[in-house]
Amino acid sequence: MSIHIDDALQAYKRCFDSTPTIAARAPGRVNIIGEHTDYNDGFVLPMAIEHDTLILGVPRQDQVLNMRAETLGRSARLRADVPARSAQEPWTDYVSGVIAELQKLGYPVSGADLLIVGDVPVGCGLSSSAALEMAVLAFFEKAGGFQMQGPDAARLGQRVENDFLGLSTGIMDQFISRCGRLGHALFLDCRSYDYTLVPVAFKDALFVIANTACPRGLTASKYNERVSECTAAVEALKHAKDKGNKLRDYTLADLEGVRHAMDPLHFRRARHVITDNARTLDAKAAMESGGLEQLGTLMTASDISLKEDYEVTSPELDVLTAIARSLPGCYGARMTGAGFGGCTINLVAKNAAESFSAQLLEGYKKETGRTGEVYISAPADGAGAFFLS
């Protein structure tokens, strides 16, 4: 995390002319493999990154919420007892959504004076929204003297997006932001919420994240389209052989068996989800055994599937992954996140990481005219909060 607590404390004093009593933080995430599988009850393999949302605050005796988003340069004043969306300050919707869900569960929530600052890149698929949700939750847990279990906290964050914001998102982002652990990726079964911490312990390789610096276009609407297309694919599968209500329940053989009766578009969408579930299981095994070559191959195969079957890449993402795979030391590369812009993740030999990053950005600039960014992060801890002395 590049945010210094002393800088945040000074910013808080400028905003509120007081000293905060609670600090809460939650990380962004990068998904190693398993894309668009979470809302299909499938498998994902993300890791938390060393970029956080940090909240400093003081609980109030009334229901007033004074909030300052320092990174955005925006302020807002709302009420905790009537959480509602704001057309003028949409960033506050994530705060209000968490409060609304806590109130439904009967947890104590009061007003507060909050400063929000973060270094999770916004709008590029590294889950700045989930980091904000989980940091807000951690703050109110500490202020209210209660503690939710990790999976329950993640489900609350998902309800914020599904019910409060109307987005058909899965649970992966909130789960890893809350439950991530230092030095580990997290293998999650998005149906049962069972999860396993998988050590990221490659002696000779690391993950390099590359940002297209290209705004994602129509992400919410396209995301919801993909959810609907997967639902339609399941209905076709169920008509032939009812094995369940999600693509998780069907095999590639099941899918091939109804190919003639299925819309070709829905077939391709389902093929990506079913094969990426299998790749994610294989990737977990590869990480546990140190199989760099195998993991890289699986990442690249996932990217090709996301481009050709799921159609969620973009010209800029495709340029980044093509350049990456042409460079020495790259085991594999894929887009990560919802797609239509955002970031790629690359498995790269440690001794080549510096030159890889420089050549990747240089090639990307030459081909697109855009200035990308690179982040190298070890797996980080999930959300937490503490009292300030």
LOFIVO-21377 format. One record per residue (C-alpha): y, x, z. Coordinates in nm, 3 decimals. Each point is the difference from the previous one (the first is absolute). Example, Ala and Ser with C-alpha at 12.3 -4.5 7.8 and 13.67 -1.06 7.14 Angstrom:
% LOFIVO-21377
y; x; z
-0.450; 1.230; 0.780
0.344; 0.137; -0.066
This chain:
% LOFIVO-21377
y; x; z
0.000; 0.000; 0.000
0.336; 0.142; -0.101
0.197; -0.230; 0.232
0.128; 0.185; 0.306
0.008; -0.212; 0.315
0.331; 0.159; 0.108
0.163; -0.112; -0.325
-0.134; -0.351; 0.050
0.128; -0.006; 0.360
0.346; 0.101; -0.117
-0.006; -0.270; -0.268
-0.102; -0.257; 0.262
0.292; 0.097; 0.225
0.241; -0.033; -0.293
-0.132; -0.347; -0.081
-0.042; -0.148; 0.346
0.193; 0.233; 0.234
-0.304; 0.018; 0.227
-0.326; 0.188; 0.045
-0.331; -0.146; -0.124
-0.286; -0.046; 0.244
-0.293; -0.041; -0.243
-0.107; 0.190; -0.311
-0.264; -0.134; -0.239
-0.134; 0.148; -0.322
-0.250; -0.081; -0.273
-0.102; 0.202; -0.307
-0.015; -0.076; -0.367
-0.329; 0.051; -0.178
-0.160; 0.125; -0.317
-0.322; -0.151; -0.129
-0.253; 0.260; -0.108
-0.218; -0.254; -0.184
-0.085; -0.371; 0.002
0.294; -0.170; -0.174
0.046; -0.378; -0.020
-0.332; -0.033; 0.179
0.138; -0.105; 0.340
0.090; -0.358; -0.089
-0.344; -0.027; -0.159
-0.165; 0.071; 0.339
-0.097; 0.346; -0.124
0.027; 0.360; 0.119
0.300; 0.233; 0.022
0.052; 0.361; 0.104
0.365; 0.067; 0.095
0.163; 0.254; 0.230
0.324; -0.019; 0.198
0.265; 0.250; -0.110
0.260; 0.209; 0.180
0.283; -0.233; -0.099
0.100; -0.262; 0.256
0.215; -0.297; 0.086
0.162; 0.064; 0.339
0.157; -0.270; 0.217
0.219; 0.071; 0.300
0.105; -0.292; 0.215
0.092; -0.172; 0.322
-0.144; -0.343; 0.088
0.263; -0.262; 0.083
-0.001; -0.280; 0.255
0.095; -0.253; -0.267
-0.143; -0.082; -0.345
0.254; 0.190; -0.208
-0.130; 0.260; -0.246
0.255; 0.262; -0.097
-0.155; 0.219; -0.268
0.114; 0.302; -0.194
-0.205; 0.136; -0.293
0.152; 0.345; 0.001
-0.180; 0.123; -0.311
0.130; -0.300; -0.197
0.342; 0.001; 0.160
-0.035; -0.370; 0.087
0.046; -0.203; 0.318
-0.104; -0.351; 0.098
0.023; -0.237; 0.297
-0.275; -0.259; 0.041
-0.177; -0.194; 0.272
-0.351; 0.067; 0.123
-0.058; -0.363; 0.104
0.053; -0.132; -0.354
-0.153; 0.263; -0.232
0.092; -0.072; -0.360
0.030; 0.174; -0.334
0.337; 0.137; -0.111
0.116; -0.004; -0.361
0.288; 0.231; 0.092
-0.206; 0.259; 0.190
-0.360; -0.026; -0.127
-0.108; 0.312; 0.190
0.028; -0.206; 0.320
-0.277; -0.234; -0.124
-0.263; 0.248; 0.115
0.147; 0.004; 0.352
0.032; -0.379; 0.013
-0.352; -0.042; -0.138
-0.154; 0.216; 0.272
0.194; -0.190; 0.268
-0.110; -0.335; -0.144
-0.366; 0.104; 0.007
0.027; 0.133; 0.356
0.154; -0.327; 0.112
-0.286; -0.197; -0.155
-0.241; 0.205; 0.209
0.201; -0.059; 0.318
0.115; 0.358; 0.054
0.338; 0.059; 0.169
0.279; 0.097; -0.238
0.366; 0.039; 0.092
0.307; 0.110; -0.185
0.070; 0.371; -0.046
0.246; 0.253; -0.135
-0.198; 0.187; -0.264
0.065; 0.303; -0.218
-0.247; 0.040; -0.288
-0.024; 0.330; -0.185
-0.274; 0.129; -0.225
-0.114; 0.260; -0.248
-0.277; -0.201; -0.168
0.111; -0.013; -0.365
0.087; -0.363; -0.083
-0.141; -0.191; -0.295
-0.248; 0.264; -0.116
-0.331; -0.123; 0.138
-0.010; 0.193; 0.329
0.028; -0.315; 0.213
0.345; 0.020; 0.150
-0.023; -0.375; 0.073
-0.322; 0.031; 0.201
0.148; 0.295; 0.189
0.298; -0.216; 0.095
-0.223; -0.289; 0.108
-0.220; 0.220; 0.216
0.297; 0.185; 0.154
0.166; -0.332; 0.089
-0.325; -0.122; 0.154
-0.040; 0.321; 0.200
0.356; -0.038; 0.133
-0.052; -0.357; 0.121
-0.339; 0.087; 0.148
0.163; 0.270; 0.211
0.298; -0.222; 0.089
-0.223; -0.295; 0.091
-0.266; 0.195; 0.187
-0.294; -0.105; -0.218
-0.232; 0.179; -0.243
-0.183; -0.152; -0.296
-0.326; 0.141; -0.131
0.039; 0.198; -0.322
-0.173; -0.247; -0.237
0.190; -0.293; 0.157
0.329; 0.185; -0.047
-0.085; 0.064; -0.365
-0.087; -0.367; -0.054
0.335; -0.098; 0.150
0.176; 0.225; -0.250
-0.198; -0.151; -0.285
0.102; -0.351; 0.111
0.364; 0.111; -0.009
-0.043; 0.079; -0.369
-0.232; -0.290; -0.091
0.154; -0.284; 0.200
0.358; 0.105; 0.079
0.081; 0.181; -0.326
-0.241; -0.177; -0.235
-0.166; 0.313; -0.138
-0.374; 0.002; -0.075
-0.060; 0.342; 0.152
-0.310; 0.140; 0.164
-0.029; 0.164; 0.340
-0.035; 0.368; -0.090
0.362; 0.111; 0.043
0.048; -0.143; 0.348
-0.346; 0.116; 0.108
0.052; 0.365; -0.083
0.358; 0.001; 0.131
-0.128; -0.128; 0.334
-0.344; 0.160; 0.027
0.038; 0.332; -0.183
-0.092; 0.316; 0.186
0.115; 0.359; -0.030
-0.219; 0.199; -0.236
-0.195; -0.301; -0.127
-0.010; -0.251; -0.281
-0.117; -0.352; 0.084
-0.285; -0.174; -0.178
0.053; -0.374; 0.044
-0.220; -0.298; -0.078
0.267; -0.260; -0.077
-0.236; -0.289; 0.076
-0.135; 0.094; 0.342
0.289; 0.232; 0.097
-0.257; 0.255; 0.104
0.139; 0.346; -0.058
-0.106; 0.362; 0.018
0.226; 0.301; 0.042
-0.090; 0.256; -0.265
0.111; 0.360; 0.062
0.225; 0.148; -0.266
-0.125; 0.352; 0.047
-0.011; 0.163; -0.342
0.035; 0.372; 0.058
0.116; 0.072; -0.352
0.183; -0.315; -0.115
0.270; -0.248; 0.098
0.161; -0.319; -0.124
0.327; 0.020; -0.193
0.196; -0.325; -0.039
0.229; -0.026; -0.303
0.274; -0.263; -0.030
0.103; -0.124; -0.345
0.344; -0.084; 0.146
-0.030; -0.306; -0.220
0.068; -0.344; 0.152
-0.303; -0.225; -0.010
0.065; -0.297; -0.229
-0.112; -0.356; 0.086
-0.245; 0.138; 0.254
-0.024; -0.313; 0.217
-0.055; -0.239; -0.290
-0.247; 0.231; -0.176
-0.184; 0.057; 0.327
-0.037; -0.374; 0.051
-0.118; -0.029; -0.361
-0.281; 0.246; 0.068
-0.103; -0.196; 0.309
-0.022; -0.318; -0.209
-0.195; 0.178; -0.275
-0.254; 0.126; 0.252
-0.035; -0.350; 0.140
-0.068; -0.132; -0.350
-0.262; 0.272; -0.054
-0.177; -0.102; 0.320
-0.009; -0.362; -0.112
-0.173; 0.102; -0.323
-0.249; 0.211; 0.194
-0.069; -0.280; 0.249
-0.069; -0.240; -0.283
-0.289; 0.221; -0.109
-0.124; 0.111; 0.342
0.190; -0.084; 0.317
-0.023; 0.309; 0.219
0.340; -0.025; 0.168
0.371; -0.064; -0.032
0.124; 0.353; -0.068
-0.071; 0.268; -0.259
-0.140; 0.205; 0.288
-0.306; -0.227; -0.015
-0.094; 0.083; -0.360
-0.150; 0.297; -0.180
0.074; 0.145; -0.340
-0.331; -0.147; -0.120
0.115; -0.346; 0.117
0.322; 0.047; -0.193
-0.171; 0.116; -0.318
-0.227; -0.304; 0.024
0.292; -0.241; -0.043
0.209; 0.209; -0.236
-0.055; -0.240; -0.290
0.130; -0.294; 0.206
0.299; 0.174; 0.157
0.354; 0.051; -0.120
0.012; 0.366; -0.119
0.310; 0.065; 0.213
-0.168; -0.131; 0.314
-0.309; 0.204; -0.083
0.203; 0.322; -0.009
0.178; -0.081; 0.324
-0.332; -0.064; 0.173
-0.156; 0.313; -0.147
0.273; 0.215; 0.152
-0.038; -0.151; 0.347
-0.381; 0.018; 0.002
-0.011; 0.359; -0.128
0.282; 0.118; 0.227
-0.187; -0.136; 0.301
-0.297; 0.213; -0.103
0.224; 0.302; -0.059
0.153; -0.039; 0.346
-0.341; 0.005; 0.166
-0.087; 0.311; -0.200
0.335; 0.161; 0.086
-0.062; -0.046; 0.372
-0.332; 0.182; -0.039
0.165; 0.273; -0.205
0.268; 0.057; 0.264
-0.259; 0.015; 0.275
-0.203; 0.259; -0.191
0.295; 0.202; -0.129
-0.068; -0.096; -0.362
0.332; 0.092; -0.158
-0.114; -0.024; -0.359
-0.165; -0.337; 0.059
0.303; -0.144; 0.179
0.233; 0.120; -0.274
-0.221; -0.155; -0.268
-0.004; -0.331; 0.187
0.379; 0.001; 0.036
0.047; 0.057; -0.371
-0.251; -0.272; -0.088
0.187; -0.240; 0.226
0.325; 0.082; -0.177
-0.149; -0.064; -0.343
-0.135; -0.334; 0.122
0.340; -0.095; 0.145
0.159; 0.081; -0.335
-0.250; -0.160; -0.237
-0.163; -0.283; 0.197
0.257; -0.095; 0.262
0.310; 0.096; -0.201
0.221; 0.092; 0.294
0.110; 0.350; -0.099
0.327; 0.076; -0.181
0.104; 0.254; -0.265
0.143; 0.223; 0.272
-0.313; -0.017; 0.215
-0.214; 0.077; -0.304
0.214; 0.305; -0.082
-0.033; 0.132; 0.355
-0.378; -0.039; 0.017
-0.052; 0.147; -0.349
0.209; 0.307; 0.081
-0.168; 0.039; 0.339
-0.349; -0.003; -0.146
0.100; 0.267; -0.253
0.117; 0.245; 0.266
-0.209; 0.274; 0.165
-0.128; -0.087; 0.346
0.004; -0.379; -0.042
-0.331; -0.165; 0.089
0.118; -0.354; -0.078
0.306; -0.224; -0.020
0.068; -0.372; 0.022
0.278; -0.248; 0.050
0.022; -0.134; 0.354
0.141; -0.324; 0.136
0.057; -0.330; -0.178
0.106; 0.175; -0.320
0.261; -0.075; -0.269
0.180; 0.313; 0.116
-0.009; 0.186; 0.330
-0.222; 0.297; 0.078
-0.309; 0.194; -0.093
-0.238; 0.188; 0.229
-0.154; 0.327; -0.111
-0.283; 0.205; 0.151
0.108; 0.361; -0.048
-0.129; 0.344; 0.099
0.212; 0.137; 0.285
0.065; 0.329; -0.173
0.131; -0.188; -0.305
0.205; -0.269; 0.177
0.338; 0.170; -0.033
-0.030; 0.082; -0.369
-0.165; -0.338; -0.066
0.294; -0.184; 0.155
0.260; 0.199; -0.191
-0.177; -0.037; -0.335
-0.064; -0.369; 0.058
0.367; -0.076; 0.066
0.113; 0.222; -0.287
-0.237; -0.169; -0.246
0.092; -0.345; 0.124
0.372; 0.070; -0.042
-0.059; 0.133; -0.351
-0.202; -0.304; -0.112
0.193; -0.281; 0.171
0.344; 0.136; 0.082
-0.056; -0.106; 0.362
0.014; 0.218; 0.307
-0.310; -0.065; 0.206
-0.081; 0.101; 0.355
-0.300; 0.156; 0.168
-0.120; -0.049; 0.359
-0.277; 0.198; 0.164
-0.119; -0.162; 0.321
-0.285; 0.043; 0.242
-0.156; -0.324; 0.134
0.219; -0.133; 0.282
-0.037; -0.216; 0.310
0.051; -0.374; -0.011
0.274; -0.203; 0.169
0.105; 0.043; 0.359
0.291; -0.042; 0.242
0.126; 0.165; 0.316
0.275; -0.029; 0.259
0.282; 0.248; -0.034
0.082; 0.195; 0.315
